[in-house]
């Protein structure tokens, strides 16, 4: 039944089994359950770290689980999969340890731990999957189990956000499944290792683009790509902070994982596909940053920031398609920004959780000044802040520099060949401007929480300085934050090897020359973004969005795609569908009435005859017997069969 290394299956199933065991333990002892959940996270990380070490040493891990769901399950471990498996396990370990304090006053904690660990196993299953069927199976499990994490509070806002999250996930899953069927029909395989040569043999390019677009729809819905991003700003603020860190930092990357599989196996070095991904990525990058500038809710701002950073990653995916064989910088930048964003959002969302845990508020006007006199919380938030704005010597700078340099490289390539490069000069400035907006809205959060004073509640907040965070939270937040400058100060030690480890998954190669991380050219791009950020913060946020000592929200409600477009369209669609079903249900009644006035019409006798006609007297009973007879059923079947043949004939003519 098992062909290969069974450790891969253990890595997937152990958190799921731990979820069930922990739930049973929690029925008897909450404390024992909490420590058991911590142990599950630690052992999962140890297992995946050991597998990563084996990959670094050249080992190859594959597993085929036969006789399961007919097709079986296929797993593979290469550098990229091992790296992201470790990141997922690390994030689950840290958030589980932090959850012990954060959820101490919550109800339904047993349910939370159950579904969180189930989601952990499903997410690891996505990253270790070797074919799209296995990916789809664990992708859908992950979507369903993480829904419970979103609605954990069970408040109206959480339930509504959960509806949106689940609707987008299920719609994306159905479209994804249809794309898989079409892709297998065209190529004969769903194995990721075989897709690239198989797709190059496909002559029906339109069909392949259709299949790829359907797969992109399904994966991008989870990644938060525009216009499927609507769940992201709604779900993150209402979910518990540990769940928000996982939703932003790792579950969105499961969607990006699928986008990478499609882009690097179906459409490797395809300029048309790269241009499409680049367009969606640019809109996602800029729009997420703009919404974050307008937001005055701490976790909503971080959620919109996640949307923007996903856009940065998608820009890197698009540049890979455009640069072709010379896409080394784009490959490295895409992979490293995925890693960096995951780690940064782990620290930032847990820091936001500390604020909410103490104040039970997220509006910037209500939490102003909470961070004053709290050096540990300031350190954690500051590390995430410096990382995400791309400050030199922090990890975000490294990946953003590579992505920026990939755009500059393509501009130089266009100019060398005499092709117009104006659109990509504009893209470069949009990239830098989006980075500037990142610095602006993150500065807004930093100043509001750690610099400004609350006009009426500052003394009460200062009184919390000693008891606002317990040792377990200090360990989780500190461990997440300390990695960010460590990765940024020594990129050749950490970032370069990590990029080389995963580049084969993206069918990329190392840059032709060594990357000088802190050259003036690279520093210049970062400084331009930081300068734009300072100008936006001073000229827009402090002058327009800060009035009479309060932050104001000026984002128009009609720009909410969910409320202004998707829900009205859905309601209209449901109405039309209900009306159509009603009309279809009335067709048999109309058909019977037609028979009553035609074929089954009672025979009228001459008026002179006084003898009553027994058939006419029993017409309703006769009609009931006829409509329930086999012959009448065959008559309806024939009518339906004729309608089906007519439909197939029309479809044949159209195609």
C-alpha positions in Angstrom: 0.0 0.0 0.0 2.9 2.4 0.8 5.6 2.9 -1.8 8.3 5.3 -0.6 9.1 7.0 2.6 6.3 6.8 5.1 7.6 9.8 7.1 5.9 12.0 4.6 2.5 10.6 5.5 3.3 10.8 9.2 4.2 14.5 8.7 0.7 15.0 7.3 -1.3 12.8 9.6 0.4 13.4 12.9 -1.2 16.9 13.5 -4.6 15.4 12.5 -4.2 12.5 14.9 -2.9 14.9 17.5 -6.1 17.1 17.0 -8.3 14.1 17.9 -6.2 13.0 20.8 -6.0 16.5 22.1 -9.8 16.9 21.9 -10.3 13.8 24.0 -7.7 15.1 26.5 -9.4 18.4 26.6 -12.6 16.8 27.7 -10.8 16.0 31.0 -8.1 18.6 31.4 -7.7 21.9 29.6 -4.2 22.4 30.9 -3.0 19.0 29.7 -4.7 19.6 26.3 -2.8 22.9 25.9 0.6 21.3 26.7 -0.2 18.4 24.4 -1.0 20.7 21.5 2.3 22.4 22.1 4.0 19.0 22.0 2.3 18.2 18.7 3.7 21.5 17.2 7.2 20.9 18.5 7.4 17.3 17.2 5.9 18.3 13.8 8.6 20.9 13.4 11.3 18.5 14.5 10.1 15.9 12.0 10.0 18.4 9.1 13.3 19.9 10.1 14.9 16.5 10.0 13.4 15.9 6.5 14.7 19.3 5.4 18.2 18.4 6.6 18.0 15.2 4.6 17.0 17.1 1.5 20.0 19.5 2.0 22.2 16.5 2.1 20.8 15.2 -1.2 18.2 12.7 -0.1 15.0 12.3 -2.2 11.7 11.6 -0.5 8.6 10.3 -2.4 5.5 8.4 -1.3 2.6 6.8 -3.1 -0.3 5.7 -0.9 -2.2 3.2 -3.1 -5.7 1.9 -2.8 -6.9 5.1 -1.2 -9.7 7.2 -2.9 -9.1 5.0 -6.0 -6.4 7.2 -7.4 -4.2 7.1 -4.3 -2.2 9.9 -2.8 1.2 11.1 -4.0 3.7 13.1 -1.9 7.2 14.4 -2.8 9.7 16.4 -0.8 12.1 18.7 -2.5 13.9 21.8 -1.3 10.9 24.2 -1.7 8.4 21.8 -0.2 10.7 21.0 2.7 11.4 24.7 3.3 7.7 25.7 3.4 6.7 22.6 5.4 9.2 23.8 8.1 7.8 27.3 7.9 4.3 26.0 8.3 5.3 23.8 11.3 7.2 26.7 12.9 4.2 29.1 12.6 1.8 26.5 14.0 4.2 25.8 16.9 4.5 29.5 17.8 0.8 30.3 17.4 -0.2 27.2 19.4 2.1 28.3 22.3 0.7 31.8 22.1 -2.9 30.5 22.0 -2.5 29.2 25.5 -2.5 32.8 26.8 -4.6 34.4 24.1 -7.5 32.0 24.4 -7.4 31.7 28.2 -10.7 33.6 28.6 -12.4 32.2 25.4 -15.0 29.5 25.3 -14.9 26.6 22.8 -11.1 26.3 23.1 -11.3 22.5 22.7 -13.0 23.1 19.3 -10.4 25.7 18.4 -7.4 23.4 19.0 -9.2 20.5 17.2 -9.7 22.4 14.0 -6.4 24.3 14.2 -4.4 21.1 14.3 -6.6 19.6 11.5 -5.8 22.6 9.4 -2.1 22.2 10.2 -2.1 18.6 8.8 -4.1 19.6 5.7 -1.7 22.6 5.0 1.3 20.4 5.2 -0.5 18.0 2.9 -0.8 20.7 0.3 2.8 21.7 0.5 4.0 18.0 0.3 1.6 17.0 -2.5 3.1 15.7 -5.7 0.0 15.7 -8.0 -2.9 18.1 -8.3 -5.4 15.6 -7.1 -3.6 15.3 -3.7 -3.3 19.1 -3.7 -7.0 19.5 -4.3 -8.0 17.0 -1.6 -5.9 18.6 1.2 -6.7 22.1 -0.2 -10.4 21.5 0.4 -9.9 20.0 3.8 -7.8 23.0 4.7 -10.6 25.4 3.6 -13.3 23.6 5.6 -11.3 23.2 8.8 -10.0 26.8 8.7 -13.6 28.1 8.4 -14.1 27.2 12.1 -11.0 29.2 13.0 -12.6 32.3 11.3 -16.0 32.0 13.1 -14.6 31.1 16.5 -16.1 34.1 18.3 -19.5 33.3 16.7 -20.4 37.0 16.7 -22.4 38.5 13.8 -19.4 40.0 12.2 -17.4 36.7 12.5 -20.3 34.7 11.1 -20.7 37.0 8.1 -17.0 36.9 7.4 -17.1 33.2 7.7 -19.9 33.0 5.1 -17.8 35.1 2.7 -14.7 33.0 3.4 -16.5 29.7 2.9 -18.3 30.9 -0.2 -15.1 32.0 -1.9 -13.4 28.8 -0.8 -16.1 26.5 -2.1 -16.6 28.4 -5.4 -12.8 28.4 -5.9 -12.7 24.7 -5.2 -15.4 23.8 -7.7 -13.7 25.8 -10.4 -10.4 24.2 -9.5 -11.9 20.8 -9.8 -13.3 21.5 -13.2 -9.9 22.8 -14.3 -8.3 19.6 -13.1 -10.7 17.5 -15.1 -10.0 19.5 -18.3 -6.2 19.5 -17.7 -6.1 15.7 -17.2 -8.2 15.3 -20.4 -5.7 17.4 -22.3 -2.4 16.0 -20.9 -3.4 12.6 -19.4 -1.7 13.4 -16.1 -1.9 15.5 -13.0 1.6 14.6 -11.7 3.5 17.9 -11.2 6.7 16.3 -12.4 5.1 15.2 -15.7 3.0 18.3 -16.4 5.7 20.4 -18.0 6.6 18.0 -20.8 3.0 17.0 -21.2 1.8 20.5 -21.6 4.4 21.3 -24.2 2.9 18.5 -26.3 -0.7 19.9 -26.1 -1.8 21.3 -29.4 -5.1 22.7 -28.1 -3.6 25.8 -26.5 -6.9 27.5 -26.0 -8.1 24.5 -24.0 -4.8 24.6 -22.0 -5.3 28.3 -21.2 -8.9 27.6 -20.1 -7.7 24.8 -17.8 -4.9 27.0 -16.4 -7.3 29.9 -15.9 -9.7 27.7 -13.9 -6.9 26.4 -11.8 -5.7 29.9 -11.2 -9.2 31.0 -10.1 -9.3 28.2 -7.5 -5.8 28.9 -6.1 -6.0 32.7 -6.3 -9.2 32.7 -4.3 -7.3 31.3 -1.4 -4.2 33.5 -2.0 -6.3 36.7 -1.9 -5.6 37.9 -5.4 -7.8 40.7 -6.8 -10.8 40.4 -7.4 -11.1 37.3 -5.2 -9.6 39.1 -2.2 -12.9 40.0 -0.6 -12.7 37.4 2.2 -9.2 38.6 3.4 -10.0 42.0 4.9 -13.2 40.6 6.5 -11.9 37.3 8.0 -8.6 38.5 9.5 -10.0 41.1 11.9 -12.7 38.8 13.4 -10.6 35.7 13.8 -8.5 35.2 16.9 -5.0 36.7 16.5 -3.2 33.3 16.3 -5.7 32.2 13.6 -5.2 35.5 11.8 -1.4 34.9 11.8 -1.9 31.5 10.2 -4.5 32.8 7.7 -2.3 35.6 6.5 1.1 34.0 6.9 0.6 30.4 5.7 -2.9 29.6 4.3 -2.6 32.3 1.6 0.8 30.8 0.7 -1.0 27.5 0.1 -2.9 29.4 -2.7 0.3 30.9 -4.0 1.8 27.4 -4.0 -0.9 26.4 -6.5 -0.4 29.5 -8.6 3.3 28.6 -8.8 2.5 25.0 -9.8 0.3 26.3 -12.6 2.7 29.0 -13.8 5.9 27.0 -13.6 4.5 23.7 -15.0 1.8 24.6 -17.4 3.1 27.9 -18.7 6.8 28.0 -18.0 8.4 31.1 -19.6 5.1 31.9 -21.3 5.0 35.8 -21.9 1.2 35.9 -22.3 0.6 34.0 -19.1 3.2 36.1 -17.3 1.6 39.3 -18.5 -1.8 38.2 -17.1 -0.4 37.3 -13.7 1.6 40.5 -13.7 -1.5 42.6 -14.3 -3.5 40.9 -11.5 -0.5 41.1 -9.2 0.0 44.8 -9.8 -3.6 45.6 -9.1 -3.5 43.5 -5.9 -0.3 45.0 -4.8 -1.4 48.6 -5.2 -5.1 48.2 -4.1 -4.2 46.4 -0.9 -1.8 49.1 0.0 -4.3 51.9 -0.7 -7.0 50.2 1.4 -4.5 49.8 4.2 -3.7 53.5 4.2 -7.4 54.3 4.6 -8.0 51.7 7.3 -8.1 52.7 11.0 -8.5 49.1 12.4 -5.2 47.5 13.5 -5.9 43.9 12.2 -7.8 45.1 9.1 -4.8 47.2 8.2 -2.5 44.2 8.6 -5.0 42.1 6.5 -5.0 44.6 3.7 -1.2 44.6 4.0 -1.3 40.9 3.4 -3.3 41.4 0.2 -0.7 43.9 -1.0 2.3 41.7 -0.2 0.6 38.8 -2.1 0.5 41.2 -5.0 4.3 41.7 -4.7 4.7 37.9 -4.8 2.4 37.7 -7.9 4.5 40.4 -9.6 7.5 38.1 -9.2 5.5 35.2 -10.7 4.6 37.4 -13.7 8.2 38.5 -14.2 9.3 34.9 -14.3 7.1 34.3 -17.3 8.3 37.5 -19.1 12.1 37.0 -18.4 12.1 33.4 -19.6 15.4 31.7 -19.1 16.9 34.8 -17.5 14.4 34.9 -14.6 16.8 34.0 -11.8 16.2 37.2 -9.8 12.4 36.9 -10.2 12.6 33.2 -9.0 14.6 34.1 -5.9 12.6 37.2 -5.1 9.2 35.3 -5.4 10.4 32.5 -3.2 12.1 34.7 -0.6 9.2 37.2 -0.3 6.8 34.3 0.4 9.1 33.2 3.2 9.6 36.7 4.6 6.0 37.7 4.5 5.0 34.5 6.4 7.5 35.3 9.2 6.7 39.0 9.3 3.0 38.5 9.6 3.5 35.9 12.3 5.2 38.5 14.5 2.8 41.4 13.6 -0.5 39.5 14.1 0.7 38.1 17.4 1.7 41.6 18.5 -1.8 42.8 17.4 -3.2 40.0 19.5 -1.5 41.2 22.6 -3.2 44.6 22.1 -6.6 43.1 21.6 -6.1 40.6 24.4 -5.7 43.5 26.9 -8.1 46.1 25.5 -10.6 44.0 23.4 -10.5 46.8 20.9 -8.7 47.3 17.5 -9.7 50.8 16.5 -6.7 53.1 16.4 -8.5 55.8 18.3 -9.2 53.3 21.2 -5.7 51.6 21.3 -3.6 54.8 21.0 -0.7 54.7 23.5 -1.1 51.1 24.6 2.4 50.3 23.6 4.1 53.1 25.5 6.4 51.7 28.2 6.2 48.1 26.8 9.7 47.5 25.4 9.1 43.8 24.5 6.0 44.5 22.5 7.7 47.4 20.8 10.6 45.2 19.9 8.4 42.6 18.3 6.3 45.1 16.4 9.3 47.1 15.3 11.0 44.1 13.9 7.9 43.3 11.8 7.6 47.0 10.8 11.2 47.2 9.6 10.9 43.9 7.8 7.7 44.7 5.9 8.7 48.2 4.8 11.9 46.9 3.2 14.3 48.6 5.6 17.9 47.7 4.6 19.4 45.0 6.8 16.0 43.4 7.5 14.6 40.4 5.7 11.9 42.2 3.7 14.6 44.4 2.0 16.3 41.3 0.5 13.2 39.9 -1.3 11.8 43.3 -2.4 15.2 44.2 -3.8 15.3 41.0 -5.9 11.7 41.7 -7.2 12.6 45.3 -8.0 15.8 44.2 -9.8 13.9 41.7 -11.9 11.7 44.6 -13.2 14.8 46.7 -13.9 16.4 43.7 -15.7 13.4 43.3 -18.0 13.4 47.0 -18.8 17.1 46.8 -19.8 16.3 43.7 -21.9 13.5 45.6 -23.7 15.7 48.6 -24.4 18.5 46.4 -25.7 16.2 44.8 -28.3 14.6 48.1 -29.3 11.2 47.3 -27.9 9.1 50.0 -25.9 9.6 49.8 -22.2 7.3 52.6 -21.1 4.8 50.3 -19.5 7.5 48.7 -17.4 8.9 52.0 -16.3 5.4 52.7 -15.0 5.3 49.3 -13.3 8.6 50.0 -11.6 7.2 53.2 -10.1 4.0 51.5 -9.1 6.2 48.9 -7.3 8.2 51.6 -5.5 5.0 53.6 -4.7 3.3 50.5 -3.3 6.4 50.0 -1.1 6.1 53.6 0.0 2.4 53.1 0.9 3.5 50.1 3.0 5.9 52.3 4.9 3.1 54.9 5.4 0.4 52.7 6.8 2.8 50.8 9.0 4.2 54.0 10.3 0.6 55.0 11.1 0.2 51.9 13.2 3.6 52.3 14.9 3.0 55.9 15.9 -0.6 55.3 17.0 0.2 52.4 19.3 3.7 53.2 20.6 4.2 57.0 20.3 0.9 58.8 20.8 -0.9 59.1 24.1 -4.5 58.2 24.6 -6.4 61.4 25.5 -8.4 59.8 28.4 -7.2 56.2 29.1 -3.4 56.5 29.1 -3.0 56.0 32.9 -5.0 52.8 32.7 -2.9 51.6 29.8 0.3 52.4 31.6 -0.9 50.4 34.6 -0.8 47.3 32.3 2.9 47.6 31.6 3.9 44.7 33.9 1.1 42.1 33.4 0.2 42.6 29.7 2.1 39.5 28.5 2.9 36.1 30.1 6.1 34.1 29.6 4.6 31.8 26.9 3.6 34.8 24.9 7.0 36.4 25.3 8.6 33.3 24.0 6.3 33.0 21.0 6.5 36.7 20.0 10.2 37.0 20.7 11.1 33.9 18.8 9.2 35.1 15.8 10.6 38.6 15.9 14.3 37.8 16.4 14.4 35.9 13.0 13.6 38.9 11.0 16.9 41.0 11.5 18.9 37.8 11.6 17.8 36.9 8.1 18.3 40.4 6.8 21.7 41.2 8.3 23.2 37.9 6.9 21.5 37.3 3.6 24.4 35.3 2.2 24.2 33.0 5.2 20.4 32.4 5.2 18.6 34.0 2.3 20.8 32.9 -0.5 20.9 29.2 0.5 17.1 29.2 1.1 16.6 30.6 -2.4 18.9 28.0 -4.0 17.1 25.2 -2.0 13.8 26.0 -3.6 14.7 27.3 -7.1 14.4 23.9 -8.8 10.7 23.7 -7.9 10.2 26.9 -9.9 12.4 25.6 -12.7 14.8 28.4 -12.1 18.5 28.7 -11.7 20.9 30.8 -9.6 21.8 34.3 -10.8 24.7 34.4 -13.3 26.6 36.7 -11.0 26.7 37.1 -7.2 24.0 39.4 -5.8 25.5 42.4 -4.0 22.7 42.9 -1.5 23.7 46.4 -0.2 25.0 48.0 -3.4 24.0 51.6 -4.0 21.7 50.6 -6.8 19.7 48.3 -4.5 19.8 50.7 -1.6 18.5 53.4 -3.9 15.2 51.6 -4.6 14.6 51.0 -0.9 15.3 54.6 -0.1 12.9 55.9 -2.8 10.1 53.8 -1.3 10.9 55.0 2.2 10.9 58.6 1.0 7.5 58.1 -0.7 6.2 56.5 2.5 7.4 59.5 4.6 5.7 61.9 2.2 2.4 60.0 2.2 2.4 59.7 6.0 3.0 63.4 6.6 1.1 64.8 3.6 -1.9 62.4 3.6 -2.3 60.4 6.8 -1.5 63.2 9.3 -3.2 66.0 7.3 -6.3 64.3 5.8 -7.0 61.1 7.8 -6.2 62.6 11.2 -8.7 65.3 12.2 -9.3 67.0 15.5 -7.1 64.5 17.3 -8.8 61.4 15.8 -8.2 59.0 13.0 -11.0 59.0 10.5 -12.0 56.4 7.9 -12.7 58.0 4.5 -13.0 54.7 2.5 -16.3 54.9 0.5 -18.6 52.0 1.4 -19.7 51.6 -2.2 -16.1 50.5 -3.1 -16.7 47.3 -1.1 -16.9 44.7 -3.9 -18.7 42.2 -1.7 -21.6 44.4 -0.7 -21.8 46.5 -3.8 -21.3 43.8 -6.5 -20.9 40.2 -5.4 -23.8 39.9 -3.0 -26.3 41.8 -5.2 -25.3 39.6 -8.2 -25.6 36.5 -6.1 -29.1 37.5 -4.9 -30.2 38.3 -8.4 -28.8 35.0 -9.6 -30.6 33.1 -6.9 -33.9 34.8 -7.8 -33.5 34.0 -11.5 -32.5 30.4 -10.7 -35.5 30.0 -8.4 -37.8 31.5 -11.0 -36.4 29.1 -13.7 -36.8 26.1 -11.4 -40.4 27.2 -10.7 -41.2 27.4 -14.4 -39.6 24.0 -15.0 -41.6 22.5 -12.1 -44.8 23.8 -13.7 -44.1 22.2 -17.1 -45.6 18.8 -16.1 -48.8 20.5 -14.9 -49.1 22.4 -18.2 -48.4 19.2 -20.1 -51.2 17.4 -18.3 -53.6 20.2 -18.9 -52.7 20.1 -22.6 -53.5 16.4 -22.6 -56.8 17.0 -20.9 -58.0 19.4 -23.5 -56.6 17.3 -26.4 -55.8 13.6 -26.3 -57.7 12.9 -23.0 -60.6 15.2 -23.6 -63.9 13.4 -22.6 -66.1 12.2 -25.5 -69.4 14.0 -25.7 -72.4 11.9 -26.6 -75.4 13.2 -28.6 -77.9 15.2 -26.5 -80.8 12.8 -27.3 -79.2 10.0 -25.5 -80.1 10.1 -21.8 -77.8 7.2 -20.7 -74.9 8.7 -18.7 -71.4 7.9 -20.0 -69.5 6.1 -17.2 -66.2 7.2 -18.6 -67.1 10.8 -18.7 -68.6 10.6 -15.2 -65.3 9.2 -13.9 -63.0 11.6 -15.9 -61.0 12.8 -12.9 -60.4 9.3 -11.7 -59.5 8.1 -15.2 -57.1 11.1 -15.6 -55.4 10.2 -12.3 -54.9 6.6 -13.4 -53.5 7.7 -16.8 -51.1 10.1 -15.3 -49.8 7.5 -12.9 -49.5 4.8 -15.6 -46.3 3.4 -17.2 -47.4 4.7 -20.6 -47.7 8.2 -19.3 -44.2 8.0 -17.7 -42.8 6.8 -21.0 -44.5 9.7 -22.7 -42.8 12.1 -20.4 -39.5 10.3 -20.8 -39.8 10.6 -24.6 -40.4 14.3 -24.3 -37.4 14.8 -22.1 -35.2 12.7 -24.3 -36.2 14.8 -27.4 -35.4 17.9 -25.4 -31.9 16.5 -24.5 -31.2 15.6 -28.2 -32.2 19.1 -29.2 -29.8 20.5 -26.6 -26.9 18.3 -27.8 -27.6 19.3 -31.4 -27.4 23.0 -30.5 -24.2 22.5 -28.6 -22.7 20.6 -31.5 -23.6 23.4 -33.9 -22.1 26.0 -31.6 -18.8 24.1 -31.1 
